């Protein structure tokens, strides 16, 4: 971290404290993520952080989303948490596109709870000794094999990326698209123009052997499911035991 970043973090802490919000438990890397999201502007970053704190208190009053509140979504068994990647030691999520139904996002509140649960648990899975390491970026892969056209859910993608942008700044490392059929590629070309450039740059379509080799190398065969070239079994996210506290994983 350079001197300019340290000065911006110090100023941001001061601005946050001036609004009656303690920043003692928040690591520098968290503030840095908010700063980068606002082009290193301490005033805008502090405002974003305060808005996040208020949102968190209202939307996640217990500090976590109870699985009982998202039982239907978890019952689809479409999201898996495999462990930490070989390169970067980042939490790795897998999503099965053909198990998703567009009806899941018709209730935006419930779908948002589901997405927050996924992000929170993935982030907490990379804590060391119950603490952040400052490197908790999520690496995800969406498997689009055998996905029917009716399962393409622009609303679900929109809600997910909106949550990432507003309340999980700097958390998306890479999003890999696997086995994408032509009609999905066409959909994505139209949809992705509405995404921020920094998000677009982190989305990778794996479409040839060279890209697949790079993908396997980054994730690591130990945690990558067998069907993608690894040696692991798929692990449903609700079956993963997190020993670190999930409560407010960003704070």
N, C-alpha and C positions, 0 to 999 in steps of 0.2 A: 504494500500500500504506500503510495507516494505522499509527499507533504501536502499537496493540493487536496487530495482525498481526505486526509486526516483533518485538515482545516474545515472542509465542508461538513464532515461528520460532527465535528465539535460545534459548529454553528447550528446544525440541524438539531442536535441534542438540546442546545440552549433554547431554541424555538419551541421544541416539544415540551420541555420542562416549564416554559413560560405559560403554557396552556394548561398547566396543572396535571400533566401526565408524566409519571415517573419513567425514566429511560434506563435505570440502573441495570435491569435484567436483560436489556437488549444488547446483543453483541454488535460490534462495529460493522460486521459483514451484512447484517440485516439492514442497518441504516444505509449502507453503501448500495444495496439493491434498490432501495427506494430512490436514492439520489440518481443512480444511473437511469432509472425509469423516467426521471424528470430532468435529464440532461445536466446533472450535477448542480441543480438549483436548490439550495437549502430551504428556501421559503416554500417552494412548490412541493418539495419532497416531505417537509414537515407537515404540510397540509394533508398530503396523501396518507402519511403515517397516522395522523390523528383520525382521519376518516376511517382508515382501516381498523383502528382500535375500537372506535364506536360501533362499526359494523360487526366486528368480532363479538363484542359484548352483547349485541342484540341478536345476531344470527346464530351464534354458538355460545349461549349463556352458560352451558356446563363446561365449556372449554374443549368439548369434543362432540361429534355427532353420534348419538347412540345407534347401534346397529338395528335396534328394534324400530327405529323411525324410518329405516330404508330397507326393510326386510324384503320387499318385493324386488327391488333393484338388485340386491345381493343374490336373491334366489335365481336370477338368470345365469349366474356363474359365467360372467363375460369379462371380468377384470381379474388379473392375476398379478401378484407381487412376488418377484423372483429372487430378490436379494440385491446385492451391490455389484455394479459393473466392474469388469477387470480393469478397464482404463478409467480413472477418475473416481472410482468407488462411489458411484451415484446410484440411487434407488432406481430399479428397473421395473416398469409396469408393462403388461401385455393386455391388449383389449381385443376381444373376438368380435369383429364387426357383424358376422352373420348371426350372432345371438342377441343383437340389439333390435328392439322394436321402437318405431317412432312414437308409439303411445307413451313410452317412458318419459319423454320430454314434454308431453302435453300439460303436465302439472309442473310448471317452472320451479316452484318452491321446493317440491320433493326432489326434482332433478338436481337443483343447486346443492341441496343437502348431501346428495349422493356424491357429487363431484368434490365438495369440500372434504367429505370423509376420505375419498381416494387420495387427494393431495396431502391431507394431514397425516394419514397413515404412512404414505410413501416417504414423506419428509422425515417423520419421526423414526422410521426404520434405519436411517443412516446416522442417527445420533451416536456419539461415542461417550460411554460412561454417563448417559443421560443428558449430555450437553451437545449443542450444535458445534459442528466443525467449520461452518462457514462455506461448505461445499455442497449443500443439499439441493442440487439441481436434479430435476426428474428427467430420466430418460425413458421414453415410452415407445412402444411399437403397436400399431394398429394392424391387425391381420384382416385383410379384406377378401380372403379366399371364400368363394361361394357366397358372397354377399348378394342378396337380391336387390334389385333397384329400389324396391319399396322400403328398404332398410336404411337408405341414405337419408340422414337426418340433419339438415342444415340448422335446424333450431338447436339441436344438441351441441353441434360444433360451436355455434354462436355463443350459447350460454357458457360453455367451457372456456372459450378464449376470452370472453368478457370477464369471467372470474379471475383468470390468470392475470390479465392486464391490471385489473383494479385492486385485487387483494392478495395476489401471489407474485409480485414483481420479481423478475429475474429467476423464477423457479423452473422454467422450461429449459432443459439442456438441449435435447434433440427429440424430435418426434419422427419415428420411422414409419413409413407406409409400406406394408408388405402385401404382395400378391394382388396388387390393385388392378381391377378390370378396366377396360377402356372407358366405359361409361362413367366410372368414378373419377378417372383422370380428367375427363371433360368437365364433370361437375366441379372438381377442385380448381381447375383453371378459372372458372367463373367466381367461385366462392372466395378463393385466396386473395383476390384483389382488394378485399375489404379488411384484410389483416394487416397489422403493423409490419413494417419491413423487418424488424428484428425477430418477429415470430416466423415470418415467411422463410427467413434464412436458416431457421433451425428445423425446418420440415424437409425430410429426405425420402424420396421414393426409391426403394430398392428394386431395381428392374433388370440387373444383369449380374453375372458371376463375380465380377470385380467388386461391385457394390455390396454383394452378399458377403464376400470375404471380409471386407472392411467392417461390416456390421457385426459379424461373428467375432472378429478380433476385438472390437471395442467392448462388446457385452461380455464375452468370455464363455467358453463352452460349459463351464461348471454350472452356471445359472441359466443358460439359454435352453429353452425347451427343445426336446429331441426333434420335433417337427421343423425347427428352424436351423438345424445343424449343431445343436448342443447336446448335452448329456443329462439335462434335468427334466423333471416332470413339471407340468403346470401346477402352480400353487394358488388356489383361490385366495383373494386378498383377505376375506373374512376368516380364513384359517391360519393366517400368519399371526404369530404372537409377538407383540412389541414389548420389549422390556423397558424401553425408555418411555417417559410420559408423553402422551399425545397432546395433552392440554396445551393450547396456544403454542404450537411448534414454531411460530414465527417470532414470538416475543422473548 
